[in-house]
Amino acid sequence: MGKEDIMIKVGFIGAVSKEWMGGLNYFNNLLYAISVLEDKKIEAVVFVGKKTDDEIKNTFKKYAEVVEHSMFDRNSLHWFVWKILYEIFGSRYFLDILLKKYNIQVLSHTNLYGLKSCKTVNWIPDFQHLHLPSMFIKKEIKSRNEKFLELIKKSDKIVLSSYDALKDFNVFTPEYTQKVDVLQFVSQPDNRYFQLNEADKSVLLEKYNIEKDFFYIPNQFWKHKNHRLVFEAIKNLKDKQQEANVVCTGYMNDYRNKEYINEIKDFIVKNNLEKNIKLLGLIDYQDVFSLIKFSKAVINPSLFEGWSSTVEECKSIGKNMILSDLDVHKEQSQNSVFFNRNSVKSLAGVLANYDNIELNNQDVSSLELRTLKFGEKFQTTILDVIDA
């Protein structure tokens, strides 16, 4: 094999959890896109802790080589030694040894930099704190600014998920624009989605005690996801003797706003909306796709997104969506129904008249093409970093 035929090994650290499904899905979709490249010059190696959830490990193994090491198990002896060496001496010695052992030439999407063994490409999902500073404490805003700037300065390349985020980047630190690539990720649908039938629907509705037609929100309960506006819109309709029902799934905690979920639950009870709003919490991932399939539409009411995995999944299966009027939502999906993200009345009007709205079905024929473009764009980024 000639030198030009040797694959470039790109390392990832699979430090994601089921509490951040968007992050887990992002990595799975990127690894898949790499695995199906037609003119493939790179291959992925994912490093995980030995205690990492088996389901997560097995998902990574479908598309990449997986290396297990206790260095990536939080609070393990190896983890402590690694952290102490960096905090005191600024050294990534043990990580460098491991990366060199597996011939990693580029480490990607890790928020690490300054490695002696390889170059680094890092992902900034969004600049939410610039738009919604009220969602963060001042200390966290200061920390994000410092960490982002350090990451941008010391990484060989930064990837962003949207051109909307690129606008924010150019405001945040325009002097480093030459370091940025926009990598719009593409979600792969679960093939079982297209096989679901009325019998599956009956089982699903019985399992979750769903009695009426419903809209669906599969977002985690972070405050910026804006569930409260949807619930106020449903109350608005109920006060006018109209009805809309919504089913919500996702991790029911916001570490920045500890009381948020209790405020939501109190609002539902206080306004007698228990029959209109179901909060299911974390559920089996296959049931998420079933709920998408059998809902009237998927709602993403978010006040901010970097590039929504919910929207991307619905695009890939041709599901109609009701989206808040974010620029990034319009960049992601032109064929959706949009509403004013700060207006209860705007969303209530959409929900009340949804059956009469003429919808443009998403074009799923381009999924394969979009996936190839996604993988090729990432490969080009890696090749550029190597050449530089």
C-alpha positions as CSV (number, residue, x, y, z in Angstrom):
1,M,0.0,0.0,0.0
2,G,1.4,3.4,-1.0
3,K,1.6,6.3,1.4
4,E,-1.2,8.1,-0.5
5,D,-3.5,5.1,0.2
6,I,-3.1,5.1,4.0
7,M,-6.2,6.1,5.8
8,I,-6.0,9.2,8.0
9,K,-7.2,8.2,11.5
10,V,-9.5,10.7,13.2
11,G,-10.1,10.3,16.9
12,F,-13.2,11.1,18.9
13,I,-13.8,10.9,22.6
14,G,-17.3,9.4,23.1
15,A,-18.0,11.3,26.4
16,V,-21.8,11.6,25.7
17,S,-24.7,10.4,27.7
18,K,-28.4,9.7,27.3
19,E,-29.1,12.9,29.1
20,W,-27.9,14.8,26.0
21,M,-29.5,12.9,23.2
22,G,-28.8,15.7,20.8
23,G,-25.0,15.2,21.4
24,L,-25.2,11.4,21.1
25,N,-27.2,11.6,17.9
26,Y,-24.8,14.1,16.5
27,F,-21.9,11.8,16.9
28,N,-23.7,8.8,15.6
29,N,-24.8,10.7,12.5
30,L,-21.3,12.0,11.8
31,L,-19.7,8.5,12.3
32,Y,-22.3,7.1,9.9
33,A,-21.6,9.8,7.3
34,I,-17.8,9.0,7.5
35,S,-18.5,5.2,7.2
36,V,-20.4,5.6,3.9
37,L,-18.0,8.0,2.1
38,E,-17.5,6.9,-1.5
39,D,-13.9,8.3,-1.9
40,K,-12.9,7.5,1.7
41,K,-9.6,8.9,3.0
42,I,-10.4,9.0,6.7
43,E,-11.5,6.5,9.3
44,A,-12.9,7.1,12.8
45,V,-11.7,5.8,16.1
46,V,-13.8,6.5,19.2
47,F,-12.3,6.4,22.6
48,V,-14.7,5.6,25.5
49,G,-14.5,4.8,29.2
50,K,-14.8,1.2,30.2
51,K,-17.9,2.1,32.2
52,T,-19.6,3.8,29.3
53,D,-23.1,2.5,28.7
54,D,-23.0,-0.7,26.5
55,E,-25.8,0.6,24.3
56,I,-23.7,3.7,23.5
57,K,-20.6,1.6,22.9
58,N,-22.5,-0.7,20.5
59,T,-23.9,2.2,18.6
60,F,-20.4,3.6,18.0
61,K,-19.1,0.2,17.0
62,K,-21.5,0.1,14.1
63,Y,-19.6,2.8,12.3
64,A,-16.1,3.1,13.9
65,E,-13.3,1.4,15.8
66,V,-14.0,1.7,19.5
67,V,-11.2,1.8,22.1
68,E,-12.0,1.4,25.8
69,H,-9.8,3.0,28.4
70,S,-10.4,4.0,32.1
71,M,-8.9,7.4,31.4
72,F,-12.3,8.3,30.0
73,D,-14.2,7.1,33.1
74,R,-14.9,10.1,35.3
75,N,-13.4,9.8,38.8
76,S,-11.3,6.8,37.9
77,L,-7.6,6.7,38.9
78,H,-6.5,7.2,35.3
79,W,-8.9,10.1,34.9
80,F,-7.6,11.9,38.1
81,V,-4.0,11.5,37.0
82,W,-4.8,12.8,33.6
83,K,-6.6,15.9,35.1
84,I,-3.9,16.6,37.7
85,L,-1.1,16.4,35.1
86,Y,-3.0,19.0,33.0
87,E,-4.0,21.3,35.9
88,I,-0.5,21.4,37.4
89,F,1.8,21.0,34.3
90,G,-0.5,21.7,31.3
91,S,0.5,18.2,30.1
92,R,-1.7,15.8,28.1
93,Y,1.1,13.2,28.3
94,F,-1.0,10.0,28.8
95,L,-3.5,11.0,26.2
96,D,-0.8,11.8,23.7
97,I,0.7,8.3,24.3
98,L,-2.7,6.7,23.7
99,L,-3.4,8.7,20.6
100,K,0.0,7.9,19.2
101,K,-0.5,4.2,19.9
102,Y,-3.6,4.2,17.7
103,N,-2.0,6.5,15.0
104,I,-4.5,9.3,15.5
105,Q,-3.6,12.2,13.3
106,V,-6.5,14.5,14.1
107,L,-8.6,14.6,17.3
108,S,-12.0,15.9,16.6
109,H,-15.0,17.4,18.6
110,T,-13.3,17.0,22.0
111,N,-12.7,20.6,23.3
112,L,-9.1,19.6,23.7
113,Y,-6.1,21.3,22.1
114,G,-2.4,21.8,22.4
115,L,-1.6,18.1,21.9
116,K,1.8,17.0,20.8
117,S,0.6,13.8,19.0
118,C,-2.0,15.2,16.6
119,K,-3.9,18.2,15.3
120,T,-7.3,19.2,16.7
121,V,-10.7,20.1,15.1
122,N,-13.3,21.3,17.6
123,W,-17.0,21.9,17.4
124,I,-18.8,24.8,19.0
125,P,-22.6,23.9,18.9
126,D,-23.9,27.4,19.4
127,F,-23.4,30.8,21.0
128,Q,-26.6,30.7,22.9
129,H,-25.3,32.9,25.8
130,L,-24.9,35.8,23.3
131,H,-28.6,35.7,22.6
132,L,-30.1,34.5,25.8
133,P,-27.9,35.8,28.6
134,S,-30.7,35.6,31.1
135,M,-30.5,31.8,30.9
136,F,-27.0,31.9,32.3
137,I,-25.4,33.2,35.5
138,K,-22.7,35.9,34.9
139,K,-20.0,33.5,36.0
140,E,-21.1,31.0,33.3
141,I,-21.2,33.6,30.6
142,K,-17.7,34.7,31.5
143,S,-16.5,31.1,31.5
144,R,-18.1,30.4,28.1
145,N,-16.5,33.5,26.6
146,E,-13.1,32.5,27.9
147,K,-13.3,28.8,27.0
148,F,-14.6,29.6,23.5
149,L,-11.9,32.1,22.8
150,E,-9.2,29.7,24.1
151,L,-10.7,26.9,22.0
152,I,-10.8,29.0,18.8
153,K,-7.2,30.3,19.3
154,K,-5.6,27.0,20.0
155,S,-7.5,24.6,17.8
156,D,-6.4,23.9,14.3
157,K,-9.9,24.2,13.0
158,I,-13.4,25.1,14.4
159,V,-16.6,23.6,13.0
160,L,-20.0,25.2,13.4
161,S,-23.4,23.6,12.6
162,S,-25.0,26.5,10.7
163,Y,-24.4,29.7,8.9
164,D,-26.5,31.3,11.6
165,A,-23.8,30.3,14.1
166,L,-21.2,31.6,11.7
167,K,-22.8,35.1,12.0
168,D,-22.4,34.8,15.8
169,F,-18.8,33.6,15.4
170,N,-18.0,36.6,13.3
171,V,-19.4,38.9,15.9
172,F,-17.7,37.0,18.8
173,T,-14.2,36.8,17.2
174,P,-14.0,38.0,13.6
175,E,-10.2,37.8,13.5
176,Y,-10.4,34.0,13.4
177,T,-12.9,33.5,10.6
178,Q,-10.3,31.7,8.4
179,K,-10.3,28.9,11.0
180,V,-14.0,28.0,10.6
181,D,-15.9,25.5,8.5
182,V,-19.7,25.1,8.6
183,L,-20.7,21.5,8.9
184,Q,-24.5,21.1,8.7
185,F,-25.1,17.6,10.1
186,V,-27.7,15.2,8.7
187,S,-29.7,12.7,10.7
188,Q,-30.3,9.1,9.7
189,P,-33.8,7.8,10.2
190,D,-34.5,4.5,12.0
191,N,-35.7,2.3,9.2
192,R,-38.4,0.9,11.4
193,Y,-40.2,4.2,11.1
194,F,-41.3,3.4,7.6
195,Q,-42.6,0.0,8.7
196,L,-44.9,1.3,11.5
197,N,-48.6,0.6,11.0
198,E,-52.0,1.0,12.6
199,A,-51.4,-2.0,14.9
200,D,-48.2,-0.3,16.2
201,K,-50.1,2.9,16.7
202,S,-52.7,1.1,18.9
203,V,-49.9,-0.5,21.0
204,L,-48.2,2.9,21.4
205,L,-51.3,4.8,22.4
206,E,-52.2,2.2,24.9
207,K,-48.7,2.1,26.4
208,Y,-48.7,5.8,27.1
209,N,-52.4,6.2,27.7
210,I,-52.9,8.6,24.8
211,E,-56.5,9.0,23.9
212,K,-56.6,11.9,21.4
213,D,-54.8,13.2,18.3
214,F,-51.7,15.0,19.5
215,F,-48.8,17.2,18.6
216,Y,-45.4,16.0,19.7
217,I,-42.4,17.8,21.4
218,P,-39.3,15.5,21.7
219,N,-37.1,18.2,23.3
220,Q,-35.3,18.0,26.7
221,F,-36.8,20.3,29.3
222,W,-34.2,23.0,29.2
223,K,-35.8,26.4,29.8
224,H,-34.8,27.8,26.4
225,K,-36.7,25.0,24.7
226,N,-39.8,27.1,25.4
227,H,-42.3,24.4,26.4
228,R,-44.1,26.9,28.6
229,L,-45.2,28.9,25.5
230,V,-46.8,25.7,24.0
231,F,-48.6,25.0,27.3
232,E,-49.9,28.6,27.5
233,A,-51.1,28.3,23.9
234,I,-53.1,25.2,24.8
235,K,-54.6,27.0,27.8
236,N,-55.4,29.9,25.5
237,L,-57.4,27.5,23.2
238,K,-59.1,25.7,26.1
239,D,-60.3,29.1,27.5
240,K,-62.0,29.6,24.1
241,Q,-63.5,26.1,24.1
242,Q,-61.0,24.9,21.5
243,E,-58.7,22.0,22.0
244,A,-55.2,20.9,21.2
245,N,-53.2,18.1,22.9
246,V,-49.4,17.7,23.2
247,V,-47.2,14.8,24.2
248,C,-43.7,15.7,25.5
249,T,-40.7,13.4,26.0
250,G,-37.1,14.2,27.1
251,Y,-34.9,14.5,30.1
252,M,-36.9,16.4,32.7
253,N,-34.2,18.5,34.3
254,D,-32.4,21.8,33.6
255,Y,-29.2,22.2,35.6
256,R,-29.3,25.9,35.1
257,N,-32.9,26.3,36.1
258,K,-33.6,23.7,38.8
259,E,-37.2,24.8,39.5
260,Y,-38.3,25.0,35.9
261,I,-39.8,21.5,35.6
262,N,-41.8,22.1,38.8
263,E,-43.1,25.4,37.5
264,I,-44.2,23.6,34.3
265,K,-46.0,20.8,36.3
266,D,-47.6,23.4,38.6
267,F,-48.9,25.3,35.5
268,I,-50.4,22.2,34.1
269,V,-52.2,21.3,37.3
270,K,-53.3,24.8,38.1
271,N,-55.0,25.2,34.7
272,N,-56.5,21.7,34.6
273,L,-54.5,20.7,31.5
274,E,-53.6,17.1,32.6
275,K,-55.7,15.7,29.8
276,N,-54.2,17.9,27.2
277,I,-50.5,17.7,28.1
278,K,-48.6,14.5,28.8
279,L,-45.0,14.6,30.1
280,L,-43.5,11.2,29.5
281,G,-39.9,12.0,30.4
282,L,-37.1,9.7,29.0
283,I,-38.6,6.9,26.9
284,D,-37.3,4.1,24.6
285,Y,-35.7,5.8,21.6
286,Q,-37.8,3.6,19.2
287,D,-40.9,5.0,20.8
288,V,-39.7,8.5,20.0
289,F,-39.9,7.7,16.3
290,S,-43.3,6.1,16.8
291,L,-44.6,9.2,18.5
292,I,-43.2,11.3,15.6
293,K,-44.9,9.0,13.1
294,F,-48.3,9.1,14.7
295,S,-48.4,12.7,15.8
296,K,-50.2,15.4,13.8
297,A,-47.0,17.3,13.6
298,V,-43.8,17.8,15.6
299,I,-43.3,21.1,17.4
300,N,-40.0,22.8,18.1
301,P,-40.8,26.0,20.0
302,S,-37.2,26.7,21.0
303,L,-35.9,30.2,21.8
304,F,-32.5,29.2,20.5
305,E,-30.9,26.4,18.5
306,G,-27.5,25.7,17.0
307,W,-28.9,23.2,14.5
308,S,-31.8,21.2,15.8
309,S,-31.5,17.4,15.8
310,T,-35.3,17.2,16.1
311,V,-35.7,19.3,13.0
312,E,-33.1,17.3,11.1
313,E,-34.7,13.9,12.1
314,C,-38.1,15.1,10.9
315,K,-36.5,16.3,7.6
316,S,-35.0,12.9,7.0
317,I,-38.4,11.1,7.4
318,G,-40.6,13.7,5.7
319,K,-42.5,14.7,8.9
320,N,-44.3,18.1,8.9
321,M,-43.2,20.5,11.6
322,I,-44.3,23.6,13.5
323,L,-41.2,25.7,14.3
324,S,-40.4,28.8,16.1
325,D,-39.3,31.6,13.8
326,L,-35.6,31.3,14.4
327,D,-33.3,32.1,11.5
328,V,-31.6,28.8,12.0
329,H,-34.9,26.9,11.8
330,K,-35.5,28.7,8.5
331,E,-32.0,27.8,7.3
332,Q,-32.7,24.2,8.3
333,S,-36.2,23.7,7.0
334,Q,-38.0,26.0,4.6
335,N,-41.0,23.7,4.2
336,S,-42.4,24.1,7.7
337,V,-45.1,26.2,9.5
338,F,-43.5,29.0,11.6
339,F,-44.8,31.0,14.5
340,N,-43.6,33.9,16.6
341,R,-41.5,32.3,19.4
342,N,-42.5,35.0,21.9
343,S,-46.3,35.0,21.1
344,V,-48.8,32.6,22.7
345,K,-51.4,34.0,20.3
346,S,-49.3,33.2,17.2
347,L,-48.8,29.5,18.2
348,A,-52.4,29.1,19.4
349,G,-53.6,30.3,16.0
350,V,-51.4,27.7,14.2
351,L,-52.6,24.9,16.5
352,A,-56.2,25.8,16.1
353,N,-56.1,26.0,12.3
354,Y,-53.5,23.3,11.7
355,D,-55.8,21.0,9.9
356,N,-56.6,23.7,7.3
357,I,-53.0,24.7,6.7
358,E,-51.6,23.7,3.3
359,L,-48.4,21.9,4.0
360,N,-45.4,21.2,1.8
361,N,-44.1,17.7,2.5
362,Q,-40.4,17.5,3.2
363,D,-38.3,16.2,0.4
364,V,-36.7,12.9,1.7
365,S,-35.3,12.0,-1.7
366,S,-32.2,14.1,-1.0
367,L,-31.3,12.3,2.2
368,E,-28.6,10.1,0.6
369,L,-27.2,13.1,-1.2
370,R,-27.2,15.3,2.0
371,T,-25.5,12.5,3.9
372,L,-22.7,12.2,1.4
373,K,-22.3,16.0,1.3
374,F,-22.1,15.9,5.2
375,G,-19.4,13.2,5.2
376,E,-17.4,14.8,2.3
377,K,-17.5,18.2,4.0
378,F,-16.0,16.7,7.2
379,Q,-13.4,14.8,5.3
380,T,-12.4,18.0,3.4
381,T,-12.0,19.7,6.8
382,I,-9.8,17.0,8.1
383,L,-7.7,16.9,4.8
384,D,-7.3,20.7,5.0
385,V,-6.0,20.4,8.6
386,I,-3.5,17.7,7.6
387,D,-2.3,19.7,4.6
388,A,-1.9,22.9,6.7
